[in-house]
Amino acid sequence: MTDKQQMKYGRLIPVMLCFFAMGFVDLVGIASNYVKADLNLTDSEANIFPSLVFFWFLIFSVPTGILMNRIGRKRTVLLSLVVTAISLLLPLFGDGYGLMLASFSLLGIGNALMQTSLNPLLSNVISGKRLASSLTFGQFVKAIASFLAPYIAMWGATQTIPTFGLGWRVLFPVYMIVAVIAILWLSSTPIEEEKPDRASGFTACLRLLGHPFILLCFIGIICHVGIDVGTNTTAPKLLMERVGLTLEEAGFATSLYFIFRTAGCLLGTFILQHISSRRFFAISVIFMLIAMAGLLVSEAHYVIYVCIALIGFGNSNIFPIIFAQALTALPDKKNEVSGLMIMGLFGGTVFPLLMGVASDAVGQSGAVAVMTVGVIYLILYTFKLKNNQ
């Protein structure tokens, strides 16, 4: 390995650890189910937690794009890690409703800062044709943290590891330690960034939505994260409702989703180097459509598991493909485009709220129907993707 390659990988590893920290936000799915059980909440009340986490993407994403133009991408990522570490510290002091709302709010704010700044920071380490596959690999690393969360929570809840009275909340200090390591490692890693031509404003960023393709990408991100958070939250409830499993037993469904999402990200890293992203995108969306149809009509537990796995695999590469397309469409405005795309993660607020209302009305099939609308949009987006490839 040459000195240049060693330098590149020396910068890539701490960035990928930050992608792992980015996955902490997905603990909200399993955590909201435990909080629901602890506090005896309804679906609508429990779904406020994931909705609250992703609400902050609407508020902070575009300002973070502007902030990056002023302090740089690396410093913005470090700030996001500090906020994330604080959010993971709060549940050590209890599991009251207000305290958990504060924790999830800070987790959402930190993740909004991180997702907006970390993806373009990666483009300073990896560029050109390898960017899409590198973003996919980052999602693979992120997904590892996502699928580990239910297992750590389950171990804590069943007292199979020492939890010091925290129970399932042992998940938070474990991830907080990783966040602190990421802060120390990234802060000591030199990364050269290109300087923006000029500082941008909030209105100028939003004006980019006037580009038809950027708007389509923005809505695509909304649907992707809505399906992601929706499946993360609804999968255990679906098994409890139709099969009669306990929360601890049904929690495996969330892990199954993230296992296949992780596998999809890993495979996508290599597949995207051999076939076009638009073809792979189409295949992924077809998998999700088949899965949604299965969840709507079947009550067999093995069919539900297969469908959850298909959604995990299908949804694994949607985000990096859309994100890379958006960055490529306006390469001179990466920070602003990144802010807009991450603002689309606000779909993680919209979808759970709608799904909570629908499931309270007609059961978990109503929640699946809401996610199916998002899949249908992605099918239509696929044709536009071909025209803008």
Sequence and secondary structure as in RCSB ss.txt:
>XXXX:A:sequence
MTDKQQMKYGRLIPVMLCFFAMGFVDLVGIASNYVKADLNLTDSEANIFPSLVFFWFLIFSVPTGILMNRIGRKR
TVLLSLVVTAISLLLPLFGDGYGLMLASFSLLGIGNALMQTSLNPLLSNVISGKRLASSLTFGQFVKAIASFLAP
YIAMWGATQTIPTFGLGWRVLFPVYMIVAVIAILWLSSTPIEEEKPDRASGFTACLRLLGHPFILLCFIGIICHV
GIDVGTNTTAPKLLMERVGLTLEEAGFATSLYFIFRTAGCLLGTFILQHISSRRFFAISVIFMLIAMAGLLVSEA
HYVIYVCIALIGFGNSNIFPIIFAQALTALPDKKNEVSGLMIMGLFGGTVFPLLMGVASDAVGQSGAVAVMTVGV
IYLILYTFKLKNNQ
>XXXX:A:secstr
  HHHHHHHHHHHHHHHHHHHHGGGGHHHHHHHHHHHHHT  HHHHTHHHHHHHHHHHHHHHHHHHHHHHH HHH
HHHHHHHHHHHHHHGGGG   HHHHHHHHHHHHHHHHHHHHHHHHHHTTTS TTHHHHHHHHHHHHHHHHHHHHH
HHHHHHHTTSS  TT GGGGHHHHHHHHHHHHHHHHHTS       SS   HHHHHHGGGSHHHHHHHHHHHHHH
HHHHHHHHHHHHHHHHHT   HHHHTHHHHHHHHHHHHHHHHHHHHTTTS HHHHHHHHHHHHHHHHHHHHH   
HHHHHHHHHHHHHHHTTHHHHHHHHHHHHSGGGHHHHHHHHHHGGGHHHHHHHHHHHHHHHH HHHHHHHHHHHH
HHHHHHHHHHHHT 
